[in-house]
Amino acid sequence: MKDLKHFDIEQNFIFWCTNCNVPLLDDECGVCHEKGAQIDLTQPGDVRFASPHEHSIIDELILQSFGASPLSGKLILLNKIPGEDKTDEIIVDGIRFGVLRFDMQELAFRLDLMLEGAQALIDSGILKKLVRISSKGGHLSGKTIDGGEILESTDDIRKGDTILIIARNLGGFGVSYRDSSELKNTGQSIKIRKIDSGKASFNPKNQSLDKVILANAPHMKRLVKDAVNTIRGIANQKEFMDSPVYVSFSGGKDSLTTLDLTRSAVKKPIKVFFANTGIEFPETVEFIRRFCKENNIELIEVEAGNAFWENLPSFGPPAKDFRWCCKVCKLAPINSVMEECTQGGQKCLTIDGKRRYESFARSRIAPKEENPFIPGQVSVFPIRNWRAIEVWLYIFYRRLRYNPLYDMGFERVGCWLCPAELSAEFYRFKELHPELFARWNRYLLEWAKEHGLSQKFIEHGFWRWKSLPPKMVRLAEELEIDTTPEGGDEEFSIVVTGGISPCKTGGYTMEGKVAGLMIGEARNIANMLGDNVFSEDLGVLLIRKNASSVKIFSSGHISVNSPGMDEALSLFENTAKQLIKVKKCTKCGICLKVCPAGAITLEPHILVGKECTRCGKCTEGCVVVKYFDRLLPVILHSLFP
């Protein structure tokens, strides 16, 4: 195994001990010491245990199709893979059984078999939806079979059903083009997906979580030791000796594990910080309060109250690429606590449960970093390299009480109306909290009606994006759903909402509001303004230039901070020019010719790379900026002479 210090996120495999019938994270079983068989996983390989709710869905789907579920009572692992919505590889008894996915057209779960899964079902004696064909040799996978080649079939097959296929010593699966009564007719009858001579069988040996924990104990001990040493080493540094240790606690599995590790690592006081957005699941709020009370942990709960609902009329529904809610409901409360903690230039240490496997944006998390969005806050990420299964093994071993939402079918825990939530989870939320769902759905339908969008636009989750990704564009075409709101895109504009004023953290600030611009467009030209970083969680782009900074939020808010008044005004004006450039770009190509670093591309849209030296030549030669330059300085300087 690779040394944990040289962890590679592309290590997309686990092992399986066939002797003990348990998954392994090292190649050797901690119980019987036998070598495990390697199982390759689709990236990113953030494998986890199936929840009781997910287990029941899988059992029901197999039962509906094949009359019995050999997976009932077995330990099931799920590995998240790319898909339209919730899409997971199913691993059981060391077999890559199939894929559980939420169908965005039918808004229902579907089970797609894999070859090993089909062969294991055949071996288990399944006698439903079974077809035996003649085998004339050659490669059969992917072929369409004529009815004359079918030797026998069960009488429970319907058109479109997934079927098990046997051909002499071959086993596999496919799809039926006809009902059982018509299968042997001349013409296309079945389509073979996959078939070969391989064998797969379910393992009859009993399984238990206790055995899984013991089998992986050596691996987990090393992992925990590294995490505890990371926390302890940084918490004991001189700059943090006299300050408490804060733990960011969202109520999720990762922050729960991080909190427990921190309690083991440090002896100084620990304070738990929870940003209650006002739209948290009731189960999450109750769990956090109860856990901290039962474990005598000081809880700092900062509540956003009705901030979301008060701002909703102005911004409309939040989206994956328009997370104005994070600024309103999270960033402000976090800042209020951190400003108090960092008074007098003191550093504030926060232990955070972010993991690299959660998203592409988090894949390069460092062990420790100063929060660029909250000056003075230093964040430590002790479980950044852990996979979900390792988090759960820790929780189970420590017998920690965890958020009940996980057992109810939620892979992640966040706000109940979060656009980042999967549609599968959104409809599960509907089952659990019909009154909350009704309130949000009623708003969405009214908003859609005002913008000339259909009810199906809401039902199929298109509201969760401002700019639809390719997979949703294809889905809209298949469902024939119009996704263009009446009135077209919002007209581009920049308005000054707050004049230049002293800032209590130092220097001067200036505030503004930009309309008709997506945060992704701002990111495309951020390198022209300065060094930059984007927080997907908070929906904020931070740009630094010398001692000045610009924050551009998904909500459209702009905040400029500079040492002096004139600098704040100049930076705001330059920011406005660059945003105009990206929004109104005519692709004339002048900037390409004058850029000495070759940092600019125009297709499919203007993009400025990190090679940019910020020489300003592209701005000087830009026709768009030159045109708008006649008005912007007049407006700004008339407001702030």
Summary of the structure (lengths in Angstrom):
residues: 641
radius of gyration: 28.2
end to end distance: 65.7
largest distance: 90.0
contacts: 2029
relative contact order: 0.08
helix: 37%
strand: 24%
